[in-house]
Amino acid sequence: MRFLFGMLCCLGAASCTAAPSLATAVAANARLAPAPLFDAEDFQRPLRLRQVHLSPDGSRLAYLDAQGDTATLIVLDTATRQPRRLLAIGPDTELHWSRDGTLLFAVNASGVSALALTDGSSRRVSALGGERARRFAGVDPSLPQHLLLRERDPASKRYRLLRIQADGSAQLLHEDTRPIDDFLADAAGALRLVRVRDAQQRQLVLRREGGKWIENTRCLPFRACDLLALSGDGRRVLMRTVQDRQVLSEQPLAGGAARLLHGDPQSVADLDTVVFDARTGRALLAAYDLPARRHYGLDPAARQAAADVARLLPGAALSIEAAGRTWLLAERGARLSQPRFWLYDTQTRGLTEILRTEAAQALPEAQLAASIPLQYKASDGATVHGYLTLPPGRAAATLPLLTLVHGGPWNHVDGDYSALVQLLANRGYAVFQPNFRASTGYGERYMRAPGADFGNGRVQADIVDGVRWLLAQGVGDPRRLGILGSSFGGYAALLALSHTPKLFQLGIALQPPPDFARSLQLAATAPVREGEAPFGARLAELGIRLDDAQALQRIAADAPLLHTKAVRKPLLLTAGGSDEKVEIGAVTDYVARLLGRGHPVSLLVAPGEGHGSRNALARRAQLHLILRMLQRHLGGPPIPAPDKELADYLARNLRANRALAP
């Protein structure tokens, strides 16, 4: 809900230059000093500084200083740098400034509170969840101390958008029989546009005209169709839409064709975010995340400021908040275990680091591993993307190479900090993370390219092709290759050991579905949360129709569950005893078949855990077994013996242990 936007221009040469070649990056990495071994727990440290946000006038900064199970809410004066500690608060609380900057809205799973900065008092504004399924929808950008909520009335089965004042009083803005997914108001607070979703999951953008709501724009199901800003004259709307890749476009409200304003100049990535000036509502920057974080100016002044930032922080991956002359820069990256924060003044063009003391627990950046963006040709000639992480100071050709496959599969990895990747690199392993086709962030054609080919087909080929390409480039010891992943990534690891049994020396599969077709069908029959689209409808848009028996049979025919005879290499699996997405019975059946054939397999079952471990001890056990597995079969530094608590947990929950047995 913003109001002004202007012309376009590139951020500056520093952020538009090409990345170095793989050979150059590998050679530079080999010249670095080797890193010392850090404790495994050092990589798992949670973020200390959270919810760092600039006030709408740029005069203050609010953030949480989290330590353990509690956090302190702090407000910092950006001019004097003096912090003011307000109150203890939950570390998972979201912070949002009111439009006038006099309140902070604190949002957690149960409700919203308004925190007054004058006296530090707190008032409960609204409960969330409950029978009406209330959800926080953002701060009202047009009125001073208001927020917005969505709800569904179970009696009338109607969806509502509400404006809530800080005292809790509510105003109904819109009511509909269809879910309300997005909206825009004008500068006076009058609702002008809403986006609803019909029974066929089509997205309809409606505009208010003559007291009625009429259709203005229609978007295909599940594609980007985000309402970002109204122009100053109220005649146009700035939107994020899809033209293969997600782009910034302008749509007239009185009819007419949409106009493209900005797409990725590198023709690689979807538009990620647009940065607005919180004081004026002016659009400043278009941001793209892949293969590295990049910003492009949307008017000459923003171009100058962004070019300054690129010069002062060359190559930095930044998230930006802007409020008048003051910009807050949050710097993240593969080698930053804790983010760094900076204030940039657009008038003096000066840059100052802030909050350094609070973030002092970060691991030494110079001793962590860089993330190298990759592009390689798959066996069908298409370009596939990914990342490579190498231990500093090591010859790439001699390293054990681990392929870490992301879950989803409609998801992606980026070049940001990963505790697991950094731990593995610190232990001497090269880590390859493919963004195989089906991954998000690279446009529609890239994401939809596999269709229903999720057996030992196109997606799996992209992964295997990437491993072979890296070996051909002199990266990795072909006698020490491993593959690991969680959820869909675990399924890919099982496929690899079943269908390319000579390539990898081990597999590690966390919460894997041994039969992906079965898992898709189960997910489609799961209860649908209020306001969400059925999973089957989403699958159909991605090219998998659950009523297409032939397509499902092609996936099912390659299921690892049916190919245990081909498995020869050691395999570690973990499973949640209460996994809502992967049937525990299917995992234990798969392991039993392997054991029956005498294969070296280990299985850890975490009792009471779902699709991913929330319990800290379960996560410790999983990580310990991963490191033991890698050390035993690929080499690496010795693994410390487990303490009594961990040893007892493993003794209770290791259901099979042939892959790790002496």
KOLKE-408520 format. One line per field, with one value per residue (C-alpha): residue number from 1; residue in three letters; chain; x, y, z. Coordinates in steps of 0.1 Angstrom, whole numbers, plus 5000, padded with zeros to 4 digits. Layout:
// KOLKE-408520
nr = c(NUM ...)
rest = c(Ala ...)
kette = c(A ...)
x = c(X ...)
y = c(Y ...)
z = c(Z ...)
//
This chain:
// KOLKE-408520
nr = c(1 2 3 4 5 6 7 8 9 10 11 12 13 14 15 16 17 18 19 20 21 22 23 24 25 26 27 28 29 30 31 32 33 34 35 36 37 38 39 40 41 42 43 44 45 46 47 48 49 50 51 52 53 54 55 56 57 58 59 60 61 62 63 64 65 66 67 68 69 70 71 72 73 74 75 76 77 78 79 80 81 82 83 84 85 86 87 88 89 90 91 92 93 94 95 96 97 98 99 100 101 102 103 104 105 106 107 108 109 110 111 112 113 114 115 116 117 118 119 120 121 122 123 124 125 126 127 128 129 130 131 132 133 134 135 136 137 138 139 140 141 142 143 144 145 146 147 148 149 150 151 152 153 154 155 156 157 158 159 160 161 162 163 164 165 166 167 168 169 170 171 172 173 174 175 176 177 178 179 180 181 182 183 184 185 186 187 188 189 190 191 192 193 194 195 196 197 198 199 200 201 202 203 204 205 206 207 208 209 210 211 212 213 214 215 216 217 218 219 220 221 222 223 224 225 226 227 228 229 230 231 232 233 234 235 236 237 238 239 240 241 242 243 244 245 246 247 248 249 250 251 252 253 254 255 256 257 258 259 260 261 262 263 264 265 266 267 268 269 270 271 272 273 274 275 276 277 278 279 280 281 282 283 284 285 286 287 288 289 290 291 292 293 294 295 296 297 298 299 300 301 302 303 304 305 306 307 308 309 310 311 312 313 314 315 316 317 318 319 320 321 322 323 324 325 326 327 328 329 330 331 332 333 334 335 336 337 338 339 340 341 342 343 344 345 346 347 348 349 350 351 352 353 354 355 356 357 358 359 360 361 362 363 364 365 366 367 368 369 370 371 372 373 374 375 376 377 378 379 380 381 382 383 384 385 386 387 388 389 390 391 392 393 394 395 396 397 398 399 400 401 402 403 404 405 406 407 408 409 410 411 412 413 414 415 416 417 418 419 420 421 422 423 424 425 426 427 428 429 430 431 432 433 434 435 436 437 438 439 440 441 442 443 444 445 446 447 448 449 450 451 452 453 454 455 456 457 458 459 460 461 462 463 464 465 466 467 468 469 470 471 472 473 474 475 476 477 478 479 480 481 482 483 484 485 486 487 488 489 490 491 492 493 494 495 496 497 498 499 500 501 502 503 504 505 506 507 508 509 510 511 512 513 514 515 516 517 518 519 520 521 522 523 524 525 526 527 528 529 530 531 532 533 534 535 536 537 538 539 540 541 542 543 544 545 546 547 548 549 550 551 552 553 554 555 556 557 558 559 560 561 562 563 564 565 566 567 568 569 570 571 572 573 574 575 576 577 578 579 580 581 582 583 584 585 586 587 588 589 590 591 592 593 594 595 596 597 598 599 600 601 602 603 604 605 606 607 608 609 610 611 612 613 614 615 616 617 618 619 620 621 622 623 624 625 626 627 628 629 630 631 632 633 634 635 636 637 638 639 640 641 642 643 644 645 646 647 648 649 650 651 652 653 654 655 656 657 658 659 660 661 662)
rest = c(Met Arg Phe Leu Phe Gly Met Leu Cys Cys Leu Gly Ala Ala Ser Cys Thr Ala Ala Pro Ser Leu Ala Thr Ala Val Ala Ala Asn Ala Arg Leu Ala Pro Ala Pro Leu Phe Asp Ala Glu Asp Phe Gln Arg Pro Leu Arg Leu Arg Gln Val His Leu Ser Pro Asp Gly Ser Arg Leu Ala Tyr Leu Asp Ala Gln Gly Asp Thr Ala Thr Leu Ile Val Leu Asp Thr Ala Thr Arg Gln Pro Arg Arg Leu Leu Ala Ile Gly Pro Asp Thr Glu Leu His Trp Ser Arg Asp Gly Thr Leu Leu Phe Ala Val Asn Ala Ser Gly Val Ser Ala Leu Ala Leu Thr Asp Gly Ser Ser Arg Arg Val Ser Ala Leu Gly Gly Glu Arg Ala Arg Arg Phe Ala Gly Val Asp Pro Ser Leu Pro Gln His Leu Leu Leu Arg Glu Arg Asp Pro Ala Ser Lys Arg Tyr Arg Leu Leu Arg Ile Gln Ala Asp Gly Ser Ala Gln Leu Leu His Glu Asp Thr Arg Pro Ile Asp Asp Phe Leu Ala Asp Ala Ala Gly Ala Leu Arg Leu Val Arg Val Arg Asp Ala Gln Gln Arg Gln Leu Val Leu Arg Arg Glu Gly Gly Lys Trp Ile Glu Asn Thr Arg Cys Leu Pro Phe Arg Ala Cys Asp Leu Leu Ala Leu Ser Gly Asp Gly Arg Arg Val Leu Met Arg Thr Val Gln Asp Arg Gln Val Leu Ser Glu Gln Pro Leu Ala Gly Gly Ala Ala Arg Leu Leu His Gly Asp Pro Gln Ser Val Ala Asp Leu Asp Thr Val Val Phe Asp Ala Arg Thr Gly Arg Ala Leu Leu Ala Ala Tyr Asp Leu Pro Ala Arg Arg His Tyr Gly Leu Asp Pro Ala Ala Arg Gln Ala Ala Ala Asp Val Ala Arg Leu Leu Pro Gly Ala Ala Leu Ser Ile Glu Ala Ala Gly Arg Thr Trp Leu Leu Ala Glu Arg Gly Ala Arg Leu Ser Gln Pro Arg Phe Trp Leu Tyr Asp Thr Gln Thr Arg Gly Leu Thr Glu Ile Leu Arg Thr Glu Ala Ala Gln Ala Leu Pro Glu Ala Gln Leu Ala Ala Ser Ile Pro Leu Gln Tyr Lys Ala Ser Asp Gly Ala Thr Val His Gly Tyr Leu Thr Leu Pro Pro Gly Arg Ala Ala Ala Thr Leu Pro Leu Leu Thr Leu Val His Gly Gly Pro Trp Asn His Val Asp Gly Asp Tyr Ser Ala Leu Val Gln Leu Leu Ala Asn Arg Gly Tyr Ala Val Phe Gln Pro Asn Phe Arg Ala Ser Thr Gly Tyr Gly Glu Arg Tyr Met Arg Ala Pro Gly Ala Asp Phe Gly Asn Gly Arg Val Gln Ala Asp Ile Val Asp Gly Val Arg Trp Leu Leu Ala Gln Gly Val Gly Asp Pro Arg Arg Leu Gly Ile Leu Gly Ser Ser Phe Gly Gly Tyr Ala Ala Leu Leu Ala Leu Ser His Thr Pro Lys Leu Phe Gln Leu Gly Ile Ala Leu Gln Pro Pro Pro Asp Phe Ala Arg Ser Leu Gln Leu Ala Ala Thr Ala Pro Val Arg Glu Gly Glu Ala Pro Phe Gly Ala Arg Leu Ala Glu Leu Gly Ile Arg Leu Asp Asp Ala Gln Ala Leu Gln Arg Ile Ala Ala Asp Ala Pro Leu Leu His Thr Lys Ala Val Arg Lys Pro Leu Leu Leu Thr Ala Gly Gly Ser Asp Glu Lys Val Glu Ile Gly Ala Val Thr Asp Tyr Val Ala Arg Leu Leu Gly Arg Gly His Pro Val Ser Leu Leu Val Ala Pro Gly Glu Gly His Gly Ser Arg Asn Ala Leu Ala Arg Arg Ala Gln Leu His Leu Ile Leu Arg Met Leu Gln Arg His Leu Gly Gly Pro Pro Ile Pro Ala Pro Asp Lys Glu Leu Ala Asp Tyr Leu Ala Arg Asn Leu Arg Ala Asn Arg Ala Leu Ala Pro)
kette = c(A A A A A A A A A A A A A A A A A A A A A A A A A A A A A A A A A A A A A A A A A A A A A A A A A A A A A A A A A A A A A A A A A A A A A A A A A A A A A A A A A A A A A A A A A A A A A A A A A A A A A A A A A A A A A A A A A A A A A A A A A A A A A A A A A A A A A A A A A A A A A A A A A A A A A A A A A A A A A A A A A A A A A A A A A A A A A A A A A A A A A A A A A A A A A A A A A A A A A A A A A A A A A A A A A A A A A A A A A A A A A A A A A A A A A A A A A A A A A A A A A A A A A A A A A A A A A A A A A A A A A A A A A A A A A A A A A A A A A A A A A A A A A A A A A A A A A A A A A A A A A A A A A A A A A A A A A A A A A A A A A A A A A A A A A A A A A A A A A A A A A A A A A A A A A A A A A A A A A A A A A A A A A A A A A A A A A A A A A A A A A A A A A A A A A A A A A A A A A A A A A A A A A A A A A A A A A A A A A A A A A A A A A A A A A A A A A A A A A A A A A A A A A A A A A A A A A A A A A A A A A A A A A A A A A A A A A A A A A A A A A A A A A A A A A A A A A A A A A A A A A A A A A A A A A A A A A A A A A A A A A A A A A A A A A A A A A A A A A A A A A A A A A A A A A A A A A A A A A A A A A A A A A A A A A A A A A A A A A A A A A A A A A A A A A A A A A A A A A A A A A A A A A A A A A A A A A A A A A A A A A A A A A A A A A A A A A A A A A A A A A A A A A A A A A A A A A A A A A A A A A A)
x = c(5000 5023 5017 5044 5068 5090 5116 5141 5178 5205 5220 5255 5284 5295 5263 5260 5294 5297 5307 5342 5345 5345 5381 5391 5370 5384 5420 5414 5398 5428 5451 5433 5445 5428 5402 5405 5379 5350 5326 5295 5274 5291 5274 5240 5239 5205 5202 5208 5195 5160 5132 5155 5133 5136 5109 5089 5107 5141 5148 5147 5155 5136 5149 5150 5181 5174 5192 5178 5140 5135 5144 5146 5129 5152 5147 5178 5181 5197 5212 5227 5230 5216 5196 5165 5156 5118 5107 5112 5093 5091 5120 5097 5076 5073 5077 5059 5060 5027 5024 5031 5060 5045 5037 5052 5028 5041 5027 5029 5009 4982 4976 4987 4997 5004 5035 5036 5071 5062 5057 5065 5030 5014 4978 4964 4948 4935 4936 4947 4935 4904 4871 4872 4907 4920 4953 4975 4976 4999 5001 4978 5002 4976 4963 4985 4979 4960 4966 4948 4934 4918 4892 4866 4832 4824 4786 4783 4813 4823 4858 4865 4892 4892 4909 4918 4927 4952 4924 4910 4880 4873 4861 4849 4867 4856 4835 4834 4824 4859 4893 4908 4945 4956 4944 4954 4941 4947 4965 4932 4927 4899 4901 4906 4916 4912 4924 4902 4904 4875 4866 4888 4917 4918 4930 4906 4918 4887 4885 4861 4840 4808 4802 4806 4835 4842 4869 4901 4927 4927 4957 4963 4961 4991 5011 5025 4997 5008 4994 5023 5014 4989 5003 4999 4970 4953 4950 4976 4987 5022 5021 5044 5033 5046 5060 5078 5098 5082 5085 5075 5046 5021 4984 4959 4928 4906 4914 4943 4973 4998 5033 5065 5086 5114 5126 5159 5186 5205 5175 5179 5157 5123 5117 5120 5110 5105 5120 5097 5105 5085 5083 5071 5058 5081 5094 5132 5147 5139 5157 5166 5180 5195 5223 5233 5214 5211 5193 5184 5174 5139 5148 5180 5183 5179 5204 5230 5224 5225 5257 5272 5262 5276 5309 5311 5301 5312 5296 5275 5242 5218 5182 5173 5147 5145 5129 5137 5175 5182 5186 5189 5211 5211 5240 5238 5259 5273 5301 5280 5267 5251 5240 5257 5238 5246 5230 5234 5227 5216 5226 5260 5265 5281 5279 5281 5280 5257 5248 5282 5285 5252 5262 5297 5290 5294 5319 5350 5339 5374 5374 5341 5335 5322 5292 5301 5272 5271 5256 5261 5247 5224 5224 5195 5215 5195 5212 5208 5218 5233 5260 5293 5309 5346 5367 5392 5428 5421 5427 5392 5401 5411 5380 5351 5321 5286 5255 5230 5195 5169 5133 5101 5108 5093 5118 5153 5186 5205 5239 5230 5244 5236 5247 5249 5268 5293 5298 5304 5329 5347 5350 5367 5338 5329 5292 5272 5236 5218 5187 5175 5145 5114 5132 5115 5130 5141 5108 5078 5094 5122 5099 5074 5099 5098 5060 5054 5089 5097 5109 5143 5138 5145 5149 5171 5192 5198 5212 5234 5245 5257 5279 5294 5300 5318 5340 5349 5359 5383 5361 5357 5373 5352 5359 5344 5310 5279 5244 5221 5189 5157 5121 5122 5160 5160 5139 5165 5192 5173 5167 5205 5214 5188 5193 5230 5244 5280 5283 5278 5296 5269 5234 5218 5180 5162 5124 5124 5093 5103 5074 5069 5037 5021 5032 5016 4983 4984 4991 4962 4938 4950 4927 4929 4934 4908 4914 4941 4939 4937 4971 4958 4949 4985 4999 4978 4992 5027 5021 5011 4975 4965 4938 4965 4972 4999 5019 5017 5026 5058 5068 5057 5076 5109 5101 5131 5107 5106 5144 5160 5178 5200 5212 5248 5262 5257 5226 5215 5178 5159 5122 5097 5074 5045 5054 5023 5037 5057 5042 5065 5053 5066 5101 5103 5091 5118 5145 5132 5135 5171 5179 5164 5189 5218 5224 5242 5215 5209 5176 5169 5132 5125 5094 5067 5085 5068 5082 5113 5127 5116 5132 5168 5180 5165 5184 5216 5212 5205 5236 5258 5248 5254 5289 5296 5284 5305 5336 5333 5327 5343 5370 5372 5381 5373 5338 5336 5319 5283 5276 5253 5221 5228 5241 5209 5187 5206 5204 5166 5158 5183 5161 5189 5226 5244 5257 5275 5284 5321)
y = c(5000 5027 5057 5070 5055 5069 5061 5032 5030 5005 5006 5010 4991 4975 4954 4947 4931 4894 4869 4854 4821 4789 4783 4817 4813 4778 4790 4820 4798 4775 4804 4813 4803 4771 4776 4761 4736 4752 4734 4722 4742 4774 4772 4767 4799 4816 4851 4875 4907 4902 4923 4953 4980 5017 5041 5058 5091 5075 5089 5056 5019 4991 4957 4926 4915 4878 4856 4822 4821 4858 4890 4927 4952 4981 5015 5032 5069 5070 5105 5100 5062 5060 5028 5026 4993 4990 4956 4918 4901 4868 4862 4852 4884 4905 4942 4968 5006 5025 5049 5079 5062 5066 5029 4996 4967 4935 4904 4868 4837 4846 4883 4919 4944 4982 4994 5031 5046 5076 5057 5021 5009 4980 4974 4943 4953 4920 4883 4862 4828 4816 4808 4836 4827 4862 4870 4901 4917 4946 4982 5007 5030 5058 5063 5071 5043 5016 4981 4957 4922 4894 4871 4846 4844 4807 4814 4834 4819 4854 4868 4903 4929 4950 4982 4982 5012 5010 5010 4978 4993 4979 4992 4968 4977 4949 4917 4889 4853 4847 4848 4883 4879 4915 4951 4988 5020 5055 5082 5091 5055 5047 5011 5013 4977 4942 4909 4879 4843 4824 4787 4780 4797 4826 4859 4888 4924 4945 4983 5005 5026 5044 5025 4991 4967 4958 4936 4955 4927 4890 4868 4831 4808 4808 4834 4866 4892 4916 4950 4973 5009 5034 5063 5098 5106 5072 5062 5034 5006 4992 4954 4924 4902 4873 4875 4842 4858 4880 4916 4951 4963 4992 4986 5014 5015 5028 5000 4994 4972 4967 4982 4965 4987 4965 4929 4913 4929 4896 4877 4852 4859 4868 4902 4897 4930 4967 4991 5021 5053 5049 5087 5096 5063 5067 5035 5035 5001 4968 4939 4905 4876 4852 4844 4872 4900 4930 4963 4986 5022 5034 5071 5091 5100 5063 5054 5077 5065 5029 5033 5049 5019 4995 5014 5015 4979 4961 4928 4929 4912 4938 4942 4979 4999 5036 5065 5099 5106 5076 5040 5009 4983 4947 4928 4890 4865 4830 4840 4861 4839 4870 4899 4933 4966 5000 5034 5053 5090 5100 5137 5133 5100 5086 5050 5040 5005 5001 4974 4959 4950 4931 4910 4903 4865 4860 4835 4850 4859 4854 4817 4808 4796 4817 4806 4804 4808 4782 4778 4745 4727 4698 4667 4682 4714 4736 4759 4749 4770 4762 4771 4756 4760 4751 4748 4777 4768 4734 4720 4714 4683 4664 4672 4649 4664 4664 4672 4688 4688 4712 4702 4712 4705 4740 4759 4771 4778 4811 4824 4832 4817 4781 4766 4730 4741 4761 4732 4707 4731 4736 4698 4697 4688 4706 4712 4714 4728 4725 4746 4720 4727 4729 4753 4787 4821 4816 4821 4801 4781 4770 4760 4742 4726 4691 4687 4654 4640 4635 4599 4591 4618 4654 4667 4639 4643 4680 4670 4642 4663 4690 4665 4652 4687 4697 4666 4676 4710 4695 4699 4669 4635 4611 4583 4603 4616 4618 4630 4642 4661 4665 4658 4660 4663 4630 4614 4626 4609 4576 4579 4585 4553 4533 4546 4558 4533 4536 4574 4581 4564 4572 4587 4606 4611 4631 4626 4612 4598 4564 4567 4603 4596 4582 4613 4636 4618 4618 4656 4662 4645 4664 4689 4724 4753 4781 4804 4782 4765 4727 4711 4692 4725 4737 4705 4708 4742 4728 4701 4672 4661 4636 4622 4614 4577 4573 4603 4591 4556 4569 4585 4554 4530 4547 4548 4539 4516 4493 4494 4484 4456 4482 4499 4490 4520 4530 4549 4569 4578 4598 4600 4617 4594 4618 4630 4645 4644 4612 4580 4565 4531 4537 4546 4516 4493 4507 4501 4466 4457 4470 4451 4420 4422 4428 4464 4488 4511 4531 4546 4572 4576 4608 4600 4627 4647 4658 4667 4683 4682 4709 4692 4704 4669 4653 4679 4672 4635 4640 4662 4638 4609 4630 4638 4602 4589 4613 4607 4569 4567 4598 4607 4638 4649 4627 4631 4637 4610 4619 4631 4609 4627 4623 4587 4577 4593 4574 4541 4545 4557 4541 4514 4501 4509 4488 4519 4531 4499 4493)
z = c(5000 4987 4965 4942 4917 4890 4863 4862 4861 4871 4906 4894 4877 4910 4912 4875 4868 4860 4886 4883 4865 4885 4878 4891 4922 4929 4925 4947 4974 4974 4982 5014 5048 5061 5088 5123 5134 5152 5175 5157 5181 5170 5136 5152 5172 5167 5155 5184 5167 5152 5138 5131 5116 5108 5120 5092 5098 5101 5136 5155 5151 5169 5174 5196 5214 5218 5243 5250 5254 5260 5242 5251 5229 5223 5205 5192 5184 5149 5155 5190 5187 5223 5230 5252 5266 5268 5280 5279 5250 5232 5208 5180 5181 5149 5152 5130 5133 5132 5104 5126 5144 5179 5184 5178 5170 5185 5167 5178 5172 5197 5190 5185 5211 5207 5226 5233 5230 5252 5284 5275 5282 5263 5252 5237 5204 5190 5194 5163 5153 5171 5157 5132 5120 5124 5108 5109 5074 5080 5094 5077 5057 5054 5090 5120 5145 5127 5116 5092 5099 5078 5092 5082 5099 5103 5105 5073 5056 5045 5044 5059 5059 5090 5100 5138 5159 5187 5212 5196 5178 5144 5110 5082 5050 5027 5029 5003 4998 4983 5002 5002 4994 4987 4988 4984 4999 4988 5008 5026 5037 5013 5000 4962 4952 4965 4951 4957 4946 4930 4932 4902 4920 4895 4910 4904 4911 4918 4918 4936 4912 4918 4950 4933 4930 4893 4878 4868 4862 4862 4870 4865 4896 4919 4899 4913 4912 4940 4946 4955 4951 4937 4917 4931 4908 4917 4881 4879 4901 4905 4906 4907 4879 4858 4823 4826 4854 4880 4870 4881 4860 4858 4853 4844 4865 4837 4813 4789 4786 4814 4809 4819 4843 4854 4849 4858 4836 4839 4826 4854 4885 4896 4911 4949 4965 4958 4984 4992 5011 5043 5046 5011 4997 4967 4951 4952 4943 4926 4943 4929 4951 4925 4919 4943 4960 4936 4936 4907 4912 4901 4898 4895 4932 4942 4916 4931 4966 4956 4936 4968 4988 4962 4963 5001 5005 4973 4967 4999 5000 5014 5025 5026 5045 5036 5055 5040 5040 5062 5049 5071 5054 5067 5053 5050 5032 5032 5056 5080 5108 5122 5100 5101 5101 5086 5084 5052 5049 5014 5020 5035 5015 5047 5059 5096 5111 5140 5166 5163 5200 5200 5171 5185 5188 5150 5138 5121 5086 5071 5084 5068 5033 5004 4983 4946 4921 4893 4859 4841 4811 4818 4795 4775 4769 4793 4817 4854 4884 4918 4944 4954 4988 4993 5024 5024 5016 5001 4966 4951 4932 4964 4984 4992 4974 4990 4970 4992 4976 4988 4997 4981 4953 4945 4966 4961 4979 4977 4986 5022 5054 5060 5094 5079 5048 5068 5093 5064 5047 5081 5083 5049 5025 4993 4991 4959 4961 4928 4920 4896 4873 4894 4917 4923 4917 4881 4864 4852 4825 4848 4876 4854 4831 4846 4844 4862 4856 4893 4891 4879 4852 4844 4880 4891 4859 4866 4900 4886 4856 4880 4900 4868 4855 4887 4885 4849 4861 4886 4917 4940 4944 4923 4948 4977 4966 4989 4985 5012 5017 5036 5025 4987 4990 5009 4982 4956 4977 4977 4940 4935 4954 4935 4899 4899 4924 4912 4914 4951 4980 5005 5010 5038 5036 5063 5065 5029 5011 4997 4972 4960 4941 4972 4992 4966 4968 5006 5006 4983 5007 5038 5054 5038 5061 5059 5030 5014 4980 4977 4972 4942 4925 4931 4917 4886 4878 4882 4857 4880 4877 4903 4880 4854 4863 4837 4849 4885 4875 4858 4891 4911 4889 4899 4936 4958 4977 4946 4939 4971 4952 4934 4966 4974 4993 5030 5037 5068 5072 5098 5103 5125 5145 5139 5105 5088 5053 5051 5065 5091 5080 5045 5058 5081 5053 5031 5057 5064 5028 5027 5059 5045 5016 5039 5029 5052 5064 5096 5108 5135 5144 5165 5186 5185 5158 5126 5092 5106 5141 5166 5196 5202 5213 5181 5160 5179 5173 5136 5131 5151 5129 5097 5108 5119 5085 5065 5086 5085 5047 5032 5057 5077 5112 5142 5157 5194 5214 5224 5259 5281 5272 5234 5238 5257 5230 5203 5221 5224 5189 5165 5150 5126 5125 5099 5081 5112 5129 5136)
//
